[in-house]
Amino acid sequence: MPEQKIKCLIFDCGKVLVAFDVMIICRKLTAYSAFSSTQIFAAIYGQGLLFSGSLHHQYETGQLTTLEFFRQVKKAIQANDDLTLEKFREIAKSIYQENSAIKKILDHVKLNFKLVLLSNNNELSWGYLRQLSVVKDYFKDGDIFLSFRVGAKKPNPAIYQAALANCGCQASEAIFIDDEPRNIDGFAKLGVRGIKYNCQTDSLEKLAANLTELGIFKKSPFWKKWVSQGTN
């Protein structure tokens, strides 16, 4: 049976569309706490970004409002009163850097494929990220699925199912680009093929090559020239 045509490309946000480092938050918060950056990380993120028992997890699954999250973080790290919600907001958004290079790929694929954004995210970060051109210029509001809105984080099947239900295509007609193998494996269980790409460690050429292998670009030297020179 011939392979089904790809209709939809589903992109993660963090470390795909934007680079980020949560340790920046932890280091900056030491100015308001006697805790070390490592202790602050443990207080907020527990064992890591995918750890389900942390304040960060509760916030990214919509269990805490921004104000509640801020208050609980402030209490957990024993921050002084100089740490206001406004200062916390500024610190939170300082960790991101737009991956402007990926626009070369987005500009090309948006012509022939539905683009969907699927991200473990929170209200505070999203307030900043949604203003970046790599997000607002390529993804429509109805095609954006965020953990704090859905109430589930990748690799929970619920967030994948929410995206697929609105993609207008079968799982076999979609490709998922994410930096975490665990997240890719979770979507693969529903039939969606994945590409591992981390903008902080992988080249854009590698992503283009992976997309070529899955039939997104014609199997030719085209993508090599295009990645290095852009679309003309």
C-alpha positions in Angstrom: 0.0 0.0 0.0 1.5 3.4 -0.9 2.5 5.7 1.9 0.0 8.4 2.8 0.7 11.9 1.8 1.8 14.2 4.6 -0.6 17.0 5.3 0.4 18.5 8.6 3.6 19.4 10.4 3.3 19.7 14.2 6.1 21.8 15.9 7.1 21.9 19.5 8.0 25.4 20.7 10.8 25.3 23.2 14.2 24.3 21.7 12.6 24.0 18.3 11.1 27.5 17.5 13.0 29.2 20.4 16.1 28.4 22.4 15.8 28.7 26.2 17.7 27.9 29.4 15.7 27.7 32.7 18.9 28.0 34.7 18.9 31.7 33.8 15.7 32.1 35.9 17.4 30.2 38.7 20.5 32.2 38.7 18.6 35.5 38.5 16.4 34.5 41.4 19.5 34.1 43.7 19.4 37.9 43.9 16.3 37.6 46.0 17.0 34.4 47.9 19.7 32.8 50.0 19.2 29.6 48.0 21.7 28.6 45.4 20.6 28.3 41.7 20.7 24.5 42.1 18.4 24.7 45.1 16.1 27.1 43.3 15.9 24.7 40.3 14.9 21.8 42.6 12.3 24.0 44.3 10.6 25.0 41.1 11.3 22.1 38.7 11.9 19.2 41.0 13.9 16.6 39.0 13.5 18.3 35.7 11.2 19.9 33.1 9.3 16.6 32.6 9.0 15.8 36.3 5.3 15.6 37.3 5.7 16.4 40.9 6.9 20.0 40.7 5.4 23.5 41.0 6.4 24.0 37.3 4.4 20.9 36.3 1.3 22.2 38.2 1.6 25.6 36.4 2.1 24.1 33.0 -0.9 21.9 33.3 -3.1 24.8 34.4 -3.5 23.7 38.0 -2.0 27.1 39.2 -2.7 30.6 38.0 0.3 32.8 37.4 -0.3 34.6 40.7 -0.5 31.4 42.6 2.6 30.0 40.9 4.5 33.2 41.7 3.4 33.1 45.4 4.3 29.4 45.8 7.7 29.9 44.1 8.5 32.9 46.3 7.6 30.9 49.4 9.5 27.8 48.2 12.8 29.7 47.7 12.2 32.0 50.7 12.5 35.1 48.5 12.5 38.6 50.0 9.9 41.2 49.3 12.0 42.8 46.6 10.8 40.0 44.3 7.6 41.4 42.8 5.3 39.7 40.3 6.5 42.2 37.7 10.2 41.4 38.3 9.3 37.7 38.2 7.7 38.2 34.8 10.8 40.0 33.4 13.0 37.2 34.7 10.8 34.6 33.1 10.8 36.0 29.6 14.6 36.6 29.7 15.3 33.0 29.1 14.1 32.8 25.5 15.9 33.5 22.2 14.0 33.2 18.9 15.3 30.6 16.5 15.0 32.9 13.5 16.9 30.4 11.2 14.0 28.0 11.2 11.9 30.6 9.4 13.6 29.4 6.2 11.9 26.1 6.7 8.6 27.5 7.9 8.4 29.9 4.9 8.7 26.9 2.6 6.4 24.4 4.3 3.6 26.8 5.1 2.8 26.9 1.4 1.8 23.2 1.2 1.2 22.0 4.7 -1.0 22.8 7.7 1.2 24.0 10.6 0.4 23.2 14.2 2.1 24.2 17.4 2.1 21.7 20.3 3.9 22.8 23.4 4.3 22.2 27.1 3.9 25.8 28.1 2.5 28.1 30.7 0.6 31.4 30.8 3.5 33.5 31.8 5.9 32.2 29.1 3.2 32.2 26.4 2.4 35.8 27.0 5.9 36.6 25.7 6.3 33.7 23.1 3.1 34.4 21.2 4.5 37.8 20.2 7.6 36.4 18.5 7.4 36.4 14.7 8.5 32.7 14.6 5.2 32.0 16.3 2.7 34.7 15.3 3.6 34.7 11.6 3.2 31.0 11.1 0.7 29.5 13.5 -3.0 30.4 13.7 -4.7 30.6 17.1 -6.9 27.6 16.4 -3.8 25.5 15.5 -2.0 26.1 18.8 -2.2 23.6 21.6 -0.6 24.4 24.9 -0.4 22.2 28.0 -1.7 24.8 30.4 -4.9 25.2 28.3 -5.4 21.4 27.6 -4.6 20.4 31.2 -2.0 17.8 30.1 1.6 17.8 29.2 3.5 15.8 26.6 3.9 12.8 26.7 0.4 12.5 28.1 -1.8 11.2 25.3 -4.5 13.7 26.0 -2.5 16.7 24.6 -1.7 14.7 21.4 -5.3 13.7 21.0 -6.4 17.3 21.4 -4.1 18.4 18.6 -5.0 15.5 16.3 -8.7 16.1 16.7 -8.2 19.6 15.3 -5.6 18.9 12.6 -8.0 17.7 9.9 -5.9 14.7 9.1 -5.1 11.2 10.1 -2.1 10.5 12.4 -0.3 8.8 9.5 -0.5 12.1 7.6 1.3 14.2 10.3 4.9 14.7 11.3 5.9 15.9 14.8 9.1 17.9 15.4 10.2 17.9 19.0 13.5 18.0 21.0 12.6 15.3 23.5 12.7 11.6 22.4 10.2 10.8 25.1 7.6 13.2 23.6 8.2 11.9 20.1 7.7 8.3 21.3 4.5 9.3 23.0 3.0 10.6 19.8 4.4 7.7 17.8 2.0 5.4 19.8 -0.8 7.2 18.1 0.7 6.8 14.7 2.4 10.1 14.2 6.0 10.0 12.9 8.5 12.2 14.6 11.8 14.1 14.0 14.1 14.9 16.9 15.4 18.4 16.5 17.0 20.7 19.1 17.8 24.2 17.8 20.5 24.5 20.5 22.4 21.4 19.4 21.3 20.5 15.9 21.8 22.3 12.6 19.0 23.5 10.4 20.5 21.4 7.7 19.9 18.3 9.7 16.2 19.2 10.2 15.9 19.8 6.5 17.5 16.5 5.7 15.2 14.7 8.0 12.2 16.4 6.4 13.5 15.4 3.0 13.7 11.8 4.1 10.1 11.9 5.0 9.1 13.4 1.6 8.6 17.0 2.7 11.2 18.3 0.3 12.1 16.7 -3.0 14.9 14.2 -2.6 17.5 16.3 -4.3 20.4 18.6 -3.3 17.8 21.4 -3.2 17.6 21.5 0.5 21.3 21.9 1.0 21.5 24.9 -1.2 18.3 26.3 0.2 19.3 26.0 3.9 22.6 27.8 3.3 21.2 30.5 1.0 17.5 30.8 2.0 14.5 30.8 -0.3 14.7 33.0 -3.4 
